[in-house]
Amino acid sequence: MLVQQTDIRRWFRALTPFLDERMRRLIAAAESEAIAYGGVCALFQATRMVAKAYRVADAVRVVGVPVVMGGPHVTEVPGEALGQDGGPRHANAVALGEADDTWPRIVGDAATRTAE
């Protein structure tokens, strides 16, 4: 049986009151990937929230959903998110600079499963 988008929406709405933000994002990403809809998680954060964003990114990557990270912190130290500083890799790709300029390219790369 093929799961329809409307079924997922109904199921997700029913569970939402019982889930924290991390779990909502994980479930949404996994369901989107399962029906080949979407399949990329974008996280944009400031430095003070980067540790939490890295934890969310790590959890999403574990279930096989590619992660793109951006925001002021990642723009300043992109190697940290990519694990190039000796730490763990948290993102598949990073978006540097203003999202207005980079977001269309990120969406295109996600659709073709490429990242530059």
JORA-V814629 format. One record per helix or strand of 2 or more residues. SS is the DSSP state (~ for helix, > for strand). FROM is the first residue (numbers start at 0). LEN is the number of residues. Records with the same first field share a line. If there is no record, write none. Layout:
SS->FROM-LEN / FROM-LEN
This chain:
~->4-12 / 20-14 / 46-16 / 71-5 / 77-4 / 98-14
>->39-5 / 65-5 / 92-2
